[in-house]
Amino acid sequence: MTLEMILVLGLTVSAVILFATEKLPVDLTAMIIMSTMLLSGMITAEDAIGGFSNPATVTVGAMFVLSAGLFKTGAVNVIGTLLAKLGKISFWLVLIVMMLLVGGLSAFINNTAAVAIFLPVALAIAKDCKVGPGRLLMPLSFASMFGGVCTLVGTSTNILVSSIAERHGLQPIGMFEPTRLGLIFFGAGSLYLLLIGVRMIPNRVNGTERSQIFGSGEYQTEIVLAPEARSVGTVLSKSPLLQDLVIKGLDVVRDGKRLEEPADSLVLQAGDHLKVRCDLENFRKLKERRGIALRQQSGEAKSEEAVLVEAVVAPGSTLDGRSLQQARFRSRYGLQALAIRHRNSVKREKLEEVQLQAGDVLLFEVEQHHLEQLREDKTFVLVSQVELPVFRKSRMLTAVAIVTGVVVAAASGYIPIVAGAIIGCILMVMTRCITLDEAYGSINWQVIFLLAGVLTLGTALEKTGAARLLGGLMVETLGSLGPMALVSGIYLATSILTELMSNNATAALLAPIAIAAAESQGIDSRPLLMAITFAASASFMTPVGYQTNTLIYGPGQFRYADFLRVGTPLNIMFWLLATFLIPHYWPF
């Protein structure tokens, strides 16, 4: 083993640890690793920036724009309207239709975008059907992953593995090459959820007094009693606050000190600060009460057109891993959080200092005319039932035709997928389905920089011979059991790593090793690459293994164990299916 091999393997291990722990943002980690390899001389400057010009990186960026074009013209929301109508008929009917529609849509547009679009629709349907939101949101997320593995453009991982294969002189993955096995995964996964999985998801619905969107979800907020408040001068346990509203967790702070007196003897005074927990409906009632001031509100009152808005912190956004104070939330947006729900617990610290994570839910008040601006921001996903944005419905058919043209052109082999995607983006802007600013804003730059960085790590693994070394070790370990065992081992390794870190990073690291292992064994590398493709896009066991799971975590009132309980059998089932069917569809 050479010194270069030792260095690149050490960097690979460091990258895996940083990706898994997320001590640093994943895109920053990728750039640090790339810079370290460049400075050490393991890769050239051309190799370092080659990830940005790689067809996978460019294609993924273009697909973000095409997805945004479908949304901006209202094409996707037509499906949402249909689902809302079905929700009034039957929960099981809407569940089946939602999984089919979202899965089908995710085969052609970014599945994270699809889940973000249908998130508020699913929450509203859960309310109408009187079921816990989790029983719709987990199938929504999982179905988007089922659909994503059915085509080349379904997920960025598929495009990435195809690009790595092409760079090694192999045939790129065809547009519908994964479809046969993808449909089997889709069917098996859907049957599992409908027959077993949904019943394993806790039905967390508390009572009939539910918030418009989040049911039993609670927020932490702080209020101040003014002299005219009805509760002033009354005993806490019998105060109008507790008699009229469903609130709990009342801590009373007077002159900066928390009072320890029992609730049945503590007399409330003007100026008392009360830390309370309540759902959104009671929060609205609390906000409207005379003599009650929200401690988090700025001094200037909002107009009557202001609305309460709930927003989920998006994975990889500027709020993920930071507090509102660190992100300068108030100065950036002109807003102040009124309440916050952090995972399944209600934080008692000052809201500005709570360390936020993707999936946390913020509540704030915003003027109606600022809603569209907030929707455009990638920091969070609005999930409140506020009025829908104005769509360019006259361009709807044009947007659908453009995306269809890109898919058909790539599937027929008439032009490469990267060329078709770029032309599609240009047509989206030229036909005014989307503006140029909206096109730039739709791209998830974290994914772009992550892809560019991990592709250079893959290049270093190949150039130093480390990929061949690891591939040889894999063959020594599993090769004696036959190529099917190699496929099974690759799938399992990819699946486990994907639960711990980015699916794109996992695919970029393992694809070169799989190709080297196939060469050592003297077999076709296609089955091993397909194992990586499917396993990296099927992450069901944790809320952090895939972005769609993270997005539904807070609104669905999930606990970490919910994903383990429902997702583990699904991961095992897909692993077994892949072990036996991949060699059948892609012979060695």
N, C-alpha and C positions, 0 to 999 in steps of 0.2 A: 504494500500500500504506500503510495507516494505522499509527500507532504501536502500537495494540492488536494488529493483525495481526502486526507484527514481534515483539511480546512473546510472544504465544501460540505463534507458530512457534518462537521461541527456547526456550520451555518444552517444546514438543513434542520438539525435537531433544535437549534435555537429558534428558527422560524416556526417550527411546529409548536414549541412551548409558548412563544409569544402569540401565535394565532389562537391557540387553545385558551390561554388565560386572558387574552385581550387587555393586557397591561397597557398596550399602545393600540391605537386604531390600526386595523388590519392593512389598510393601504399605506400607512406610514411605516409599518413593519416591513412590507414588501419593498418600499423605496430604500429603507436603511440596509436591508440585505443586499439589494442591487448595488448600492453605493459602496458597501464593504467589499464586494467581489470586484468591483471596478478598481478600487484603490489597491487591492491586493494583487491585481494583474491576472486574476483568474478569467476575466472576460475583457474584451476590448470595448472601447466607447461605442462602436457600432452594435455590438451585442447588447450593451446596456440599454440603448434607446430602441433596439429592435423590437422590444415588446410593444411599444406604442404604435409601430407601423405593422404589427402582425395582423393578418387578416381576421383572426379571432377578435382582437381588441376593437378593430374598426367595425366589424359586423355587429358585435354586441352593442356598441354605441349607436349604430344606425337603427337597431331594433328598438331601442328606447324611444327614438324619434317616431318610428312607425306606430308604436303602441300609443304614444301621446296623440298622434293624428286621429286614431280611432276614437280615443276618449273625447278629444276636443270637438268632434263633429257629432257626439252623442250616440255613436253606433253601439257602444258597449252598454249604455244606459237603457237602451230599448229592452235588453235582456233583463236588466234590473227591474224594470216596470212589470214585465211578465211575471217574474218571481214574486213580487209583492202581491199581485193578484192571486197567484196560486196559494200563497201563504194563508189566505183567508178560507181556503177550502180544506186543506189537510197538511199536517206537519210532514208526514212521510212522503206525500206526493211532492211537496216543494223541496224536500231534502234530495230526493232522487233527481228531480229536474235540475236543481242547483248544481249537484255534482256533475251531471252530464254537460251542462252548459259551461260551467267554469272550467271543467277539465278540457272540453273542446276548445274553448277560447285560449287556455293556457298553452295549447299545442302550437299556437301561432303568434302570441304576444307574450311579453314578460309576465311570468306568473305572479311575481310580487305585485305588479301593477294591477293585475286582475283581482287579487285578494283585496287590495286597498280600495278598489272601486266598489266591490260587493260587500265590504265590511259593514257600512251603515245599513244596507238593505237587509243583510242577514240578521242584524241586531233588532231591527224593526219587526221582522217576521217572527223572531223568537218571542218578542213581546206579544204579538197578536196571537201566537199559538200557545202562549203561557208555558213556555219551556225555558230552561236555562240557556243563555246565549251560547255556552260552550258546545251544546249539542248540535248547533249549526256551524259554529266557527271552526271546530277541529275538522269535520268533514270538508269544509270549504278549503282549508289550507291543504289537507291531504289530497283532495281531488285536483288541486292546481298542480301538485307534484306528479300525480298520476298522468295528467295531460302533458306535462312538460317533457316527459321521457318519450313521447310518441313521435316527435319530429326533430329534425336537426335544430330548428330555431326555437324549440320549446323552452330551453334553458340555455344560459350562457355556457354552462359546462359542456353541453353537447358540441357547441361551436368550437370551444377551446380544444377538446380532445381531437376533433376533426382536423383542426389546424396543426396540432402536434404530429398527427399521423401524416399529413401532407408534407410537413417539413422533413420527415424521415423518408420521403420518397414513396409513401404508401398512398393508396386511394383515399381521398377524403370521404367522410361519412355522407351518404346520400340524404336528400331531404326526407324521404320516407323510409329509409333503411331501418331505423329503430321501431317502426310502426307495428310490425307483427308482434314482437315481444311486448312493446309498450301497451298495446291493446289488451294483452293477456294480463299484464300488471294492473291495468285500469279496471278490468272486469273483476279480477280476483280481489283487489283492494276494495273496490266498491261493495262487493258482496260481503266481505268481512265486516266493513263498517256498518252496513245495513242490518246484518244478521246478529253481529256480536258487538262490534266496536262502539256504536252509539250508545248502547245500553251500559257500557262500562264508563261512559263519561258522566261525572256527577251532574245531577240536574239541580244546579244551585239557583233556586228561585225562592225568595223569602216573601211570603205574604202576597197580598193583592195590591198594596200601595207601592208601586214600582216607579222608578224613574223612566223617563221617556225612552231612554236607550239602554242604560246599563243595569236595570233591575235592581238587585241587592247591592250593587257596588257602592262603596262608601268613600267619602272624601273627608280629609282633615281640613278644618278651617278655624279661624280665630275671630271672635266677635267682641265688640265693646258695647257695654250697656250705657245708653244715654240717660239723662235724668227722667225723660218722658217715657222710658220703656216700662211696660206693664209689669215686668218681673222685678223691677227695683222695689226693695222693701218686703219682698216675699221670701219664704223659705225655699231653697233650691228644689227640694223634692216635690213641692207643690206649686212651683212657679208656672206661669202661663206657658213658658218655653217648653217645659216637659209635658204639660197637659195638652197643648195644642199641636205639638209637632213630635215626630218620631226621630229623636236625636239621642245620642248616647256618648259615653266617654267624656262627660263634662268635667274638665279641670278648671278651677277658678283661680285666677292670678290677680292679686291685689297689691299694688305698690311694688310690683316686681317679684313678689313671693307667692308661691303656690300654697293655697289654704288647704289644711288637712282636716278641717271640721267635717263631721258627717253631713250628708245631704239633707237629712231631716232636721238639722239645727242651724245650718249655714244660711244667713240672711244676705241676700244679694244687695249690692250697693251700686250707685251710679259710678261709672268709670271702671268697673270690674271687667277684666278680660276673661273670656270663656273659650277654652279650646274644646271644640265639639266635633263629632262625627255624624254624618247623615248621608242619605242618598241624594241624587240630583233633585228629585221632586221636592223633598223637604228643604234642600238648600235654596231652591227658588222661593219657597214660602218664607224661609228665614230672612232672605235678602229683602223681601217686601215688607217685613214687619216694622212698625213704627218704633223708633228709639233703638234700633239695632244697626250698628255700623260694622262693616266687614273690615277687620284689621288690615287685610292685605290690599284693600283698595287704595288707590291714590286719592288725593284730596278732591280732585275735580270729578264731579259726578258725570256718568254717561248719559246720553240722551235717551229718550224713550224708544228710539230705534235700535238700541243696543240689545244684543242677545247673548245668552250664555252658550258657550261653545266648549265641547269636549274634544280633545285631540290626543292621539296616541303618539308618543315619541318614536320616530322612525329609526329602524336599525341603521347604525353608521352615521347618524346625523350629528350635528354640532352639539346637541343636548345629550347624546348617548355617552354616559360615563362622566358627565359634568353636572354641576349644580346650576340653578338658574342664575345665581350670582356670578359664577365663573364664566357662563356663556353670555353675560350681560344682556339677559333676556329683556329686561324692561327698557333699556336704552335702544336696543335693536328693533323691537317691535312696538314700543310704546304701550305695552301691555304689562299687567302684573297678575301672576297666578293667584286666583282666589282660593283654590283648593287643589289637592294632589292625591292620587291613589298610587302608591308605590308597591308593585306586585300585589300580594294579597294582604299586606299589612298596611296599617295607617300610621305614617310616621308622625311622631310628636315633636320633632325638632322644628325649627323655623323653616318655613317652606323654601325660602331663598337658598338654604344651605343643604337641602336634601340632595344627595348624589343620585341623579336620575339614571335609569337604564332603559334601553329600548323596550317598548311595550308598556311603560308607565303611562298613566293618563293624567293630563292636566285639564283644569277647568279655568276658563277666564271669560271676561266679558268684552265684547268687541262690537264696534259699530257695524251696521249692516253693510255699508259700502266698502268696508275693509275685508269682508269675508272672502271675496275672490282673490285678493292679494295673499291671504293666508293659505288658500287652497293651492296656490301656485308654489308655495314654499315647500321644499323637500324635508324640512326639519321634522314635521309631524304630519299625521294623516287625520283630517277632520272626520269625526264619526257622529257628531250630533245631527239631528234631523232638522237642519236649517235649510232654507230654500236652495234649490239646485242652481248651479251656475248656468249661464246662458250658453247654449251650444250652437255651433254653426251647422244646423241640421240640413241646410241646403247642400252642404258638402259631404254628407254622410255616405252616399253611394260612391262618390269619388274616392273617399278614403278607403272604403271596403274594396273597391276595384284595384287601387294601388297595391294594397297588401296582398290581395289575391294574385295580382300580376307578378309580384316579387316571388311568391311561393311557387307559382306555376313555372316561371322562368328558371328558377333554381332547380326545381324537381326534374324538369325536362333536360337539364344540362345545357341549355341554350347559353346561359352566362353563369359565371361563378356567383355564389351566394353573396359574397362581399360586394361585387359590382352591382348586383340587383338591389341589395339593401341601400347602397349609396344613391342609386338612381331613384329608388322609391322615396328616400328622404327629400331629394331635390323636388320631385313631383308633388310631395305633400306641401312644400312651401310655395311652389309655383302656382298650384291650384288653390292656394289660400285655405287649405284644410287646417293649417297651423302656421303661426307667424315664425319668423326667424328667431326672435327672442324666446318664444315658447319651445322651439326645437332645441336650442342650446340649454335651456333650463330643464328639459326633460331628461337629459343624460345624467345617469348616476356616476359621477366622476370617481367616487370611491371604488366602484367596481372596475372602472377603466384603469386606474392606477394600480389596483391590486393585480389585475391580469398582466399588466406590463411588467410589474415587479417579479411575480412568480414565474413568468415565462423565462426571464433571464436566469432564475435559479435552476430551472430545468435545463437551460443551455449549458450552465456550468457543470451540472451533474454529468451531462453527456461529454463535454470537452475534456474533463479531467479523468474520465473513465469510471467515475463513481457509480454511474447508472449501471454500467456493465457489471461492476463488482456486486452491487446489490441484487441485480437480476440473477447473477450466478448463485448467490446465496439462497435466493428464493427457489431456484431450480434444485439446488442441493437438498433443500428442506422438503419441498413438495413434489419435485419432479419424478421421484421414484414411484409416487402414487399415481402417476399418469397426468395427462394434460387437463383432465376434468378437475382434478384436485387443485391444479394451478389456477384455473378459472375461479374455483370456489374460494381459494385463499386470497386472490386479488380482490374479489368482490367483498369478502368479509373485512379485509384490511381497509379498503376504501370506505365501507360503511361505518366502521368504528371511527376512523379519522374524521369523517364528515360530521359525526355527532359532536366532535370536539372542536373543530375549526372550520374555516371556510371551505365550501364544497369546491370552489374553483382552485383554491390553493392545493387541496388534496389531489385533484385531477392533474394539475400541472406537475406535482411532485412524482406521482406514481406512474403517469403515462410513459415517460422515458424508461423507467425501470421495467415496466411491463414489456415494452418493445425489446429491451435488452434480454429479458428472460426468455421471450419467444425465440429470439435468435440463438440463444444458448441451447435451447431445447430442440431447435430445428423445426419449429411449428409456425403456423400463421399467427401473427400478432393480433389479428382482428378480434378473436373471441376475448382476449384479455383486455383490449381497449374498450370493447362493448361492456364488459363487466364493470370497468371503471366508470363509464358513461352512465350506466343505470344506477350503480350504487351511490355515486356522488350526488344524484338528484333524488334520492329516496331516503330522506332523513326524518324519521318519525318519533324517535325516542326522547328527544329533548326539545325544549322551547328555543334553544339557541343554535341548534344545528342547521337550521334553514331560516331565511328571512321571513317567510310567510308564517312560520310558527311563532317567531318573536312578535310579529305584528298583531297576532290575535291573543297573545298571552294575557295582557291586561284587560281588554274588553270582554274576554271570555271567562274572566274570574277563575283562571286555571291555577293549579299548583303544579310544581315540577313533576310530582309523582303521577299526575294525570297522563302526561305524555309517555312516561315509562310504562304505565299499565296498558294503555291502548296501543302505543307504537311498537313495543317490543315484539309482540306476536306478528305484527305486520312486517317488521324488518326481517324476522326469521323466515316468514313465508316467502318474501321476495328473494331472500338469499337462496333458499332451496329451489325455487322456480328458476332462478338465474343459473344455478349450478347444473341443472339438467337440460334447460332449454337453450341456453346460449350456444353450447357445442352443436345443438341440433340445427339452429338457424345459421350459425357461422362455424362451419366445420374447420377442424385443425389442418 
